[in-house]
Amino acid sequence: MTVNTQLQMDRDLIAQYSQSAQEPAWMLELRQEALTLAGTLPLPHVEKTKIDKWNFTQFKPFTQETAIQDLKDLPPSIAEWVGENDENILVQSNASTIFHKQSSKLKEQGVIFTDLQTALREHADLVQKYFMKAGIEVSQSNLTALHTALWSGGVFLYVPKNTVVEEPILALFALTGEGNGMVPHVLIVAEDNSRVAYVEKRLSAKNSVNNVHNGITEVFVGSGAKVTFAGLNSFAEQTVDFSKRIAYVKRDGRIEWAIGETGDGNSVSETFTILQENGASVDSKMISIGTGEQKGNFTTRAIHVGKHTESELLSKGVLLDQAAQVFSGITKIEKGATKANGEQTERLLMLSKQARGDANPILLIDEDDVKCGHAASVGRIDEIQLYYLMSRGISRREAEKLIIRGFLDPVVAEIPLESVQNRLNEAIERKLSR
């Protein structure tokens, strides 16, 4: 199935943008090739969710915003996510990076933390080595091709070998206005034996209309390195979201994902890890809350290639009103990936008779000497738990909230910034109080 890609841009507009951003010739060539592909490729295949009528293509790209000099000048909806002691911050509004701060300590360690377009000017060879190399093909779908043609802003985080970044890195992405698109590309490279925690928040303003988010994140985890990635999406009702995250993990490397989906718009999201070399591991946790007539499709995937690799995938969803969400967990163990251990769990709570949830555990195993298992459940809140809480004088509504908070806590607790944890709890409370 192909889609109508009468985009509000052409090759000349892309060339003008690439030139104004002082991009190297290879990036402009890649962008224009991708734009040509976008008109011929199908949408990604999404299980049990019809997305052919969602607006992925009709938006204004490259909408520029004015930079600010102080965090005090941030809109309240963005500023509330910033803690008083956060030292390393990047803020993007629509297509522009409007604020960036990096601590002197980070610079002294040789860490590169900037927007991707600045990195493309100042570290072009390094960006070229990793851009769209984690396992995502430009030709994978119409949406990956569009992303490659239209990306702007984003983050480039490079951590040198044997470097431990003690303070979490924070990035905020805000989509505002009417008919705009935000297409950030996040590129994280953690060299051998390094450590880093990265936290991001993506949102659109409540008054935003007919906006589109198309984001791709690539994470490269070196031998013995560890990356903690916490990502929160909270897009408004009239924002369509396509998010794809992929990690490529080398020998004894580890990535920990904590993903929260607390917005009101329709979303397709995938978190994908390739355990390429021996001893690589992933711990992936994600939560989602669906309300109204919201549609969501969330996939968590782990591919075991190396020996003695481990994956732990946990997805939890809460559905209210007429929301419909699909959770798919995919564990693939390739031939030769002996001693691999893959476990996955999908659990959905239904708080409305009209809500619909699907939990789809999938195991694809091409090797005998492995351990692999899954668990999945779709149901309602345990009445015994409710009775116990209500017998202590708690109302049924508050008892439900307490149980749901406990249900979702495994992801909330993984967020490495207290300020962001607090905002996530507030977002959960907002959705549950409707």
C-alpha positions as a Python dict, from the first residue, in 0.01 Angstrom:
ca = {
    (1, 'M'): (0, 0, 0),
    (2, 'T'): (144, 335, -103),
    (3, 'V'): (25, 669, 25),
    (4, 'N'): (-46, 1012, -115),
    (5, 'T'): (274, 1208, -61),
    (6, 'Q'): (178, 1547, -197),
    (7, 'L'): (419, 1701, 48),
    (8, 'Q'): (443, 2070, 120),
    (9, 'M'): (803, 2074, 0),
    (10, 'D'): (1016, 1977, -299),
    (11, 'R'): (1379, 1909, -387),
    (12, 'D'): (1454, 2282, -416),
    (13, 'L'): (1325, 2352, -66),
    (14, 'I'): (1533, 2069, 75),
    (15, 'A'): (1838, 2197, -111),
    (16, 'Q'): (1784, 2547, 30),
    (17, 'Y'): (1751, 2413, 383),
    (18, 'S'): (2058, 2191, 351),
    (19, 'Q'): (2261, 2481, 215),
    (20, 'S'): (2149, 2719, 491),
    (21, 'A'): (2247, 2454, 749),
    (22, 'Q'): (2590, 2420, 580),
    (23, 'E'): (2550, 2046, 538),
    (24, 'P'): (2806, 1840, 345),
    (25, 'A'): (2719, 1726, -6),
    (26, 'W'): (2662, 1365, 97),
    (27, 'M'): (2378, 1464, 331),
    (28, 'L'): (2198, 1667, 63),
    (29, 'E'): (2232, 1376, -178),
    (30, 'L'): (2091, 1138, 83),
    (31, 'R'): (1800, 1371, 157),
    (32, 'Q'): (1701, 1406, -208),
    (33, 'E'): (1729, 1034, -277),
    (34, 'A'): (1507, 970, 24),
    (35, 'L'): (1246, 1222, -91),
    (36, 'T'): (1223, 1043, -426),
    (37, 'L'): (1180, 709, -246),
    (38, 'A'): (911, 846, -16),
    (39, 'G'): (662, 875, -300),
    (40, 'T'): (699, 509, -398),
    (41, 'L'): (733, 320, -70),
    (42, 'P'): (448, 177, 140),
    (43, 'L'): (365, 269, 495),
    (44, 'P'): (520, 39, 757),
    (45, 'H'): (332, -283, 822),
    (46, 'V'): (148, -240, 1152),
    (47, 'E'): (-38, -531, 1311),
    (48, 'K'): (-408, -480, 1388),
    (49, 'T'): (-406, -100, 1347),
    (50, 'K'): (-525, 81, 1036),
    (51, 'I'): (-298, 379, 977),
    (52, 'D'): (-357, 445, 606),
    (53, 'K'): (-583, 743, 681),
    (54, 'W'): (-356, 900, 941),
    (55, 'N'): (-188, 1223, 835),
    (56, 'F'): (184, 1143, 816),
    (57, 'T'): (266, 1362, 516),
    (58, 'Q'): (70, 1688, 514),
    (59, 'F'): (276, 1930, 722),
    (60, 'K'): (513, 2223, 696),
    (61, 'P'): (876, 2118, 743),
    (62, 'F'): (1167, 2329, 865),
    (63, 'T'): (953, 2576, 1064),
    (64, 'Q'): (1206, 2803, 1235),
    (65, 'E'): (1175, 2944, 1586),
    (66, 'T'): (1370, 3212, 1771),
    (67, 'A'): (1651, 3103, 2002),
    (68, 'I'): (1648, 3204, 2368),
    (69, 'Q'): (1936, 3291, 2598),
    (70, 'D'): (1790, 3183, 2931),
    (71, 'L'): (1571, 2895, 3046),
    (72, 'K'): (1343, 3153, 3210),
    (73, 'D'): (1224, 3240, 2859),
    (74, 'L'): (1096, 2890, 2786),
    (75, 'P'): (720, 2839, 2758),
    (76, 'P'): (579, 2698, 3084),
    (77, 'S'): (481, 2368, 2916),
    (78, 'I'): (851, 2307, 2839),
    (79, 'A'): (1011, 2475, 3139),
    (80, 'E'): (827, 2251, 3386),
    (81, 'W'): (1036, 1956, 3267),
    (82, 'V'): (1366, 2124, 3357),
    (83, 'G'): (1509, 2077, 3708),
    (84, 'E'): (1702, 2346, 3893),
    (85, 'N'): (2023, 2143, 3886),
    (86, 'D'): (2008, 2015, 3527),
    (87, 'E'): (2341, 2106, 3368),
    (88, 'N'): (2323, 1951, 3022),
    (89, 'I'): (2011, 2050, 2829),
    (90, 'L'): (1901, 2087, 2467),
    (91, 'V'): (1562, 2227, 2364),
    (92, 'Q'): (1414, 2201, 2015),
    (93, 'S'): (1096, 2381, 1908),
    (94, 'N'): (955, 2263, 1572),
    (95, 'A'): (1265, 2252, 1345),
    (96, 'S'): (1493, 2479, 1550),
    (97, 'T'): (1726, 2425, 1841),
    (98, 'I'): (1634, 2720, 2063),
    (99, 'F'): (1847, 2648, 2370),
    (100, 'H'): (2157, 2445, 2448),
    (101, 'K'): (2371, 2419, 2759),
    (102, 'Q'): (2663, 2186, 2824),
    (103, 'S'): (2859, 2173, 3147),
    (104, 'S'): (3232, 2245, 3151),
    (105, 'K'): (3288, 1904, 3308),
    (106, 'L'): (3128, 1732, 3011),
    (107, 'K'): (3346, 1929, 2770),
    (108, 'E'): (3660, 1842, 2969),
    (109, 'Q'): (3570, 1474, 2939),
    (110, 'G'): (3564, 1506, 2561),
    (111, 'V'): (3190, 1439, 2541),
    (112, 'I'): (3014, 1590, 2241),
    (113, 'F'): (2659, 1700, 2320),
    (114, 'T'): (2493, 1926, 2066),
    (115, 'D'): (2219, 1932, 1805),
    (116, 'L'): (2281, 1700, 1513),
    (117, 'Q'): (2311, 1977, 1255),
    (118, 'T'): (2586, 2150, 1450),
    (119, 'A'): (2760, 1812, 1481),
    (120, 'L'): (2726, 1765, 1107),
    (121, 'R'): (2920, 2088, 1051),
    (122, 'E'): (3183, 2032, 1320),
    (123, 'H'): (3217, 1651, 1322),
    (124, 'A'): (3098, 1550, 976),
    (125, 'D'): (3308, 1232, 948),
    (126, 'L'): (3187, 1106, 1285),
    (127, 'V'): (2822, 1170, 1199),
    (128, 'Q'): (2859, 1005, 857),
    (129, 'K'): (3003, 695, 1023),
    (130, 'Y'): (2686, 640, 1229),
    (131, 'F'): (2392, 820, 1064),
    (132, 'M'): (2125, 564, 959),
    (133, 'K'): (2370, 280, 1029),
    (134, 'A'): (2218, 114, 1339),
    (135, 'G'): (1996, -117, 1136),
    (136, 'I'): (1743, 123, 982),
    (137, 'E'): (1720, 133, 606),
    (138, 'V'): (1611, 453, 433),
    (139, 'S'): (1401, 232, 207),
    (140, 'Q'): (1239, 47, 499),
    (141, 'S'): (912, 239, 460),
    (142, 'N'): (759, 561, 341),
    (143, 'L'): (802, 709, 689),
    (144, 'T'): (1172, 628, 727),
    (145, 'A'): (1235, 778, 383),
    (146, 'L'): (1041, 1091, 478),
    (147, 'H'): (1239, 1118, 799),
    (148, 'T'): (1570, 1094, 614),
    (149, 'A'): (1465, 1361, 367),
    (150, 'L'): (1323, 1606, 623),
    (151, 'W'): (1506, 1561, 953),
    (152, 'S'): (1608, 1874, 1140),
    (153, 'G'): (1756, 1953, 1479),
    (154, 'G'): (1783, 1639, 1687),
    (155, 'V'): (2070, 1544, 1917),
    (156, 'F'): (2424, 1420, 1874),
    (157, 'L'): (2568, 1267, 2191),
    (158, 'Y'): (2915, 1112, 2170),
    (159, 'V'): (3082, 960, 2477),
    (160, 'P'): (3450, 867, 2434),
    (161, 'K'): (3601, 536, 2540),
    (162, 'N'): (3627, 472, 2918),
    (163, 'T'): (3425, 785, 3001),
    (164, 'V'): (3157, 789, 3271),
    (165, 'V'): (2899, 1068, 3243),
    (166, 'E'): (2764, 1103, 3595),
    (167, 'E'): (2482, 1352, 3530),
    (168, 'P'): (2189, 1265, 3302),
    (169, 'I'): (2160, 1443, 2966),
    (170, 'L'): (1822, 1609, 2902),
    (171, 'A'): (1662, 1690, 2564),
    (172, 'L'): (1320, 1851, 2515),
    (173, 'F'): (1133, 1854, 2184),
    (174, 'A'): (823, 2075, 2146),
    (175, 'L'): (585, 2081, 1849),
    (176, 'T'): (370, 2394, 1829),
    (177, 'G'): (140, 2585, 1596),
    (178, 'E'): (-81, 2453, 1318),
    (179, 'G'): (14, 2214, 1039),
    (180, 'N'): (379, 2191, 1143),
    (181, 'G'): (610, 1892, 1143),
    (182, 'M'): (887, 1800, 1385),
    (183, 'V'): (1140, 1551, 1248),
    (184, 'P'): (1427, 1515, 1498),
    (185, 'H'): (1705, 1259, 1460),
    (186, 'V'): (1881, 1151, 1779),
    (187, 'L'): (2222, 986, 1745),
    (188, 'I'): (2388, 848, 2059),
    (189, 'V'): (2731, 685, 2047),
    (190, 'A'): (2877, 533, 2364),
    (191, 'E'): (3228, 406, 2297),
    (192, 'D'): (3380, 103, 2473),
    (193, 'N'): (3346, 92, 2854),
    (194, 'S'): (3159, 423, 2875),
    (195, 'R'): (2845, 509, 3074),
    (196, 'V'): (2573, 762, 3002),
    (197, 'A'): (2206, 831, 3086),
    (198, 'Y'): (1994, 1024, 2838),
    (199, 'V'): (1643, 1155, 2911),
    (200, 'E'): (1411, 1311, 2656),
    (201, 'K'): (1061, 1455, 2653),
    (202, 'R'): (861, 1506, 2333),
    (203, 'L'): (537, 1702, 2341),
    (204, 'S'): (301, 1917, 2144),
    (205, 'A'): (109, 2213, 2282),
    (206, 'K'): (-258, 2165, 2370),
    (207, 'N'): (-360, 2421, 2106),
    (208, 'S'): (-150, 2262, 1831),
    (209, 'V'): (-354, 2144, 1532),
    (210, 'N'): (-286, 1889, 1257),
    (211, 'N'): (80, 1845, 1345),
    (212, 'V'): (308, 1551, 1267),
    (213, 'H'): (598, 1403, 1460),
    (214, 'N'): (838, 1167, 1279),
    (215, 'G'): (1135, 1081, 1498),
    (216, 'I'): (1415, 826, 1470),
    (217, 'T'): (1669, 749, 1742),
    (218, 'E'): (1988, 547, 1689),
    (219, 'V'): (2198, 426, 1981),
    (220, 'F'): (2537, 260, 1941),
    (221, 'V'): (2656, 80, 2253),
    (222, 'G'): (3025, -15, 2248),
    (223, 'S'): (3190, -314, 2412),
    (224, 'G'): (3138, -305, 2787),
    (225, 'A'): (2943, 22, 2763),
    (226, 'K'): (2607, 99, 2922),
    (227, 'V'): (2340, 342, 2799),
    (228, 'T'): (2024, 429, 2992),
    (229, 'F'): (1759, 583, 2766),
    (230, 'A'): (1440, 730, 2914),
    (231, 'G'): (1193, 868, 2660),
    (232, 'L'): (854, 1025, 2726),
    (233, 'N'): (604, 1118, 2455),
    (234, 'S'): (308, 1343, 2534),
    (235, 'F'): (157, 1469, 2209),
    (236, 'A'): (-175, 1652, 2183),
    (237, 'E'): (-487, 1493, 2038),
    (238, 'Q'): (-441, 1634, 1688),
    (239, 'T'): (-78, 1527, 1656),
    (240, 'V'): (12, 1207, 1471),
    (241, 'D'): (326, 1040, 1601),
    (242, 'F'): (571, 800, 1438),
    (243, 'S'): (862, 709, 1668),
    (244, 'K'): (1133, 455, 1599),
    (245, 'R'): (1421, 378, 1836),
    (246, 'I'): (1695, 130, 1760),
    (247, 'A'): (2007, 23, 1949),
    (248, 'Y'): (2307, -171, 1820),
    (249, 'V'): (2489, -337, 2111),
    (250, 'K'): (2841, -482, 2099),
    (251, 'R'): (3020, -733, 2323),
    (252, 'D'): (2912, -714, 2689),
    (253, 'G'): (2737, -385, 2621),
    (254, 'R'): (2400, -304, 2775),
    (255, 'I'): (2110, -72, 2700),
    (256, 'E'): (1820, 2, 2931),
    (257, 'W'): (1507, 154, 2776),
    (258, 'A'): (1231, 323, 2979),
    (259, 'I'): (957, 452, 2748),
    (260, 'G'): (639, 634, 2855),
    (261, 'E'): (351, 712, 2619),
    (262, 'T'): (115, 953, 2796),
    (263, 'G'): (-13, 1172, 2513),
    (264, 'D'): (-356, 1204, 2355),
    (265, 'G'): (-273, 1160, 1986),
    (266, 'N'): (-251, 854, 1764),
    (267, 'S'): (86, 684, 1767),
    (268, 'V'): (299, 415, 1605),
    (269, 'S'): (608, 341, 1809),
    (270, 'E'): (883, 77, 1797),
    (271, 'T'): (1177, 16, 2029),
    (272, 'F'): (1423, -223, 1866),
    (273, 'T'): (1749, -368, 2000),
    (274, 'I'): (2009, -570, 1809),
    (275, 'L'): (2229, -774, 2045),
    (276, 'Q'): (2504, -809, 1790),
    (277, 'E'): (2794, -954, 1989),
    (278, 'N'): (2853, -1198, 2274),
    (279, 'G'): (2731, -1096, 2617),
    (280, 'A'): (2519, -803, 2496),
    (281, 'S'): (2199, -734, 2692),
    (282, 'V'): (1887, -520, 2695),
    (283, 'D'): (1626, -436, 2957),
    (284, 'S'): (1329, -264, 2792),
    (285, 'K'): (1029, -127, 2981),
    (286, 'M'): (743, 76, 2836),
    (287, 'I'): (403, 201, 2954),
    (288, 'S'): (110, 363, 2780),
    (289, 'I'): (-223, 513, 2881),
    (290, 'G'): (-496, 533, 2620),
    (291, 'T'): (-801, 759, 2655),
    (292, 'G'): (-1084, 889, 2439),
    (293, 'E'): (-1078, 734, 2092),
    (294, 'Q'): (-700, 726, 2086),
    (295, 'K'): (-524, 463, 1874),
    (296, 'G'): (-179, 328, 1954),
    (297, 'N'): (47, 54, 1823),
    (298, 'F'): (362, -23, 2026),
    (299, 'T'): (626, -280, 1939),
    (300, 'T'): (925, -386, 2148),
    (301, 'R'): (1173, -604, 1965),
    (302, 'A'): (1501, -777, 2051),
    (303, 'I'): (1722, -962, 1803),
    (304, 'H'): (1981, -1200, 1951),
    (305, 'V'): (2282, -1248, 1725),
    (306, 'G'): (2574, -1297, 1965),
    (307, 'K'): (2615, -1580, 2215),
    (308, 'H'): (2519, -1546, 2583),
    (309, 'T'): (2294, -1247, 2505),
    (310, 'E'): (2002, -1150, 2728),
    (311, 'S'): (1680, -957, 2670),
    (312, 'E'): (1405, -860, 2914),
    (313, 'L'): (1104, -690, 2753),
    (314, 'L'): (816, -553, 2962),
    (315, 'S'): (518, -358, 2824),
    (316, 'K'): (219, -234, 3025),
    (317, 'G'): (-87, -49, 2905),
    (318, 'V'): (-393, 109, 3066),
    (319, 'L'): (-697, 171, 2846),
    (320, 'L'): (-997, 391, 2920),
    (321, 'D'): (-1300, 514, 2723),
    (322, 'Q'): (-1291, 388, 2361),
    (323, 'A'): (-913, 371, 2332),
    (324, 'A'): (-760, 92, 2123),
    (325, 'Q'): (-397, -12, 2162),
    (326, 'V'): (-185, -301, 2038),
    (327, 'F'): (127, -418, 2220),
    (328, 'S'): (363, -654, 2038),
    (329, 'G'): (672, -810, 2189),
    (330, 'I'): (910, -982, 1947),
    (331, 'T'): (1208, -1189, 2055),
    (332, 'K'): (1419, -1326, 1768),
    (333, 'I'): (1707, -1565, 1836),
    (334, 'E'): (1924, -1616, 1533),
    (335, 'K'): (2101, -1939, 1441),
    (336, 'G'): (2428, -1955, 1631),
    (337, 'A'): (2313, -1734, 1921),
    (338, 'T'): (2369, -2013, 2171),
    (339, 'K'): (2303, -1962, 2544),
    (340, 'A'): (2076, -1669, 2463),
    (341, 'N'): (1809, -1585, 2720),
    (342, 'G'): (1501, -1389, 2612),
    (343, 'E'): (1197, -1309, 2828),
    (344, 'Q'): (903, -1083, 2750),
    (345, 'T'): (580, -976, 2919),
    (346, 'E'): (282, -773, 2792),
    (347, 'R'): (9, -677, 3039),
    (348, 'L'): (-295, -459, 2969),
    (349, 'L'): (-552, -318, 3212),
    (350, 'M'): (-895, -240, 3068),
    (351, 'L'): (-1094, 24, 3257),
    (352, 'S'): (-1381, 50, 3011),
    (353, 'K'): (-1603, -200, 2833),
    (354, 'Q'): (-1557, -1, 2512),
    (355, 'A'): (-1176, -3, 2523),
    (356, 'R'): (-984, -259, 2318),
    (357, 'G'): (-639, -395, 2388),
    (358, 'D'): (-429, -660, 2216),
    (359, 'A'): (-118, -823, 2360),
    (360, 'N'): (88, -1013, 2104),
    (361, 'P'): (393, -1203, 2231),
    (362, 'I'): (604, -1343, 1946),
    (363, 'L'): (901, -1579, 1976),
    (364, 'L'): (1113, -1658, 1669),
    (365, 'I'): (1381, -1910, 1761),
    (366, 'D'): (1637, -2057, 1521),
    (367, 'E'): (1869, -2208, 1782),
    (368, 'D'): (1821, -2499, 2025),
    (369, 'D'): (2057, -2413, 2311),
    (370, 'V'): (1862, -2113, 2445),
    (371, 'K'): (1611, -2005, 2709),
    (372, 'C'): (1308, -1811, 2596),
    (373, 'G'): (967, -1737, 2738),
    (374, 'H'): (674, -1498, 2737),
    (375, 'A'): (366, -1394, 2933),
    (376, 'A'): (71, -1188, 2823),
    (377, 'S'): (-256, -1084, 2983),
    (378, 'V'): (-548, -855, 2909),
    (379, 'G'): (-795, -795, 3189),
    (380, 'R'): (-954, -564, 3440),
    (381, 'I'): (-844, -444, 3783),
    (382, 'D'): (-850, -716, 4046),
    (383, 'E'): (-1169, -672, 4248),
    (384, 'I'): (-1003, -825, 4555),
    (385, 'Q'): (-735, -557, 4549),
    (386, 'L'): (-1004, -291, 4513),
    (387, 'Y'): (-1205, -438, 4800),
    (388, 'Y'): (-897, -440, 5025),
    (389, 'L'): (-822, -73, 4961),
    (390, 'M'): (-1185, 36, 4985),
    (391, 'S'): (-1217, -145, 5318),
    (392, 'R'): (-952, 100, 5445),
    (393, 'G'): (-1177, 396, 5367),
    (394, 'I'): (-1043, 474, 5017),
    (395, 'S'): (-1297, 554, 4747),
    (396, 'R'): (-1323, 319, 4451),
    (397, 'R'): (-1188, 586, 4215),
    (398, 'E'): (-882, 657, 4430),
    (399, 'A'): (-828, 284, 4485),
    (400, 'E'): (-820, 232, 4108),
    (401, 'K'): (-563, 510, 4073),
    (402, 'L'): (-341, 359, 4342),
    (403, 'I'): (-346, 19, 4173),
    (404, 'I'): (-271, 171, 3833),
    (405, 'R'): (18, 377, 3969),
    (406, 'G'): (167, 60, 4117),
    (407, 'F'): (108, -117, 3787),
    (408, 'L'): (300, 151, 3595),
    (409, 'D'): (573, 217, 3852),
    (410, 'P'): (837, -17, 3697),
    (411, 'V'): (891, 238, 3419),
    (412, 'V'): (845, 556, 3624),
    (413, 'A'): (1110, 437, 3871),
    (414, 'E'): (1362, 391, 3590),
    (415, 'I'): (1367, 762, 3495),
    (416, 'P'): (1708, 895, 3608),
    (417, 'L'): (1592, 1257, 3665),
    (418, 'E'): (1365, 1332, 3961),
    (419, 'S'): (1212, 1636, 3791),
    (420, 'V'): (1109, 1425, 3492),
    (421, 'Q'): (978, 1149, 3719),
    (422, 'N'): (754, 1405, 3888),
    (423, 'R'): (624, 1540, 3557),
    (424, 'L'): (553, 1186, 3434),
    (425, 'N'): (353, 1112, 3748),
    (426, 'E'): (156, 1432, 3687),
    (427, 'A'): (90, 1329, 3326),
    (428, 'I'): (-34, 989, 3444),
    (429, 'E'): (-259, 1155, 3701),
    (430, 'R'): (-399, 1388, 3434),
    (431, 'K'): (-496, 1104, 3205),
    (432, 'L'): (-645, 895, 3485),
    (433, 'S'): (-854, 1187, 3616),
    (434, 'R'): (-1049, 1238, 3296),
}
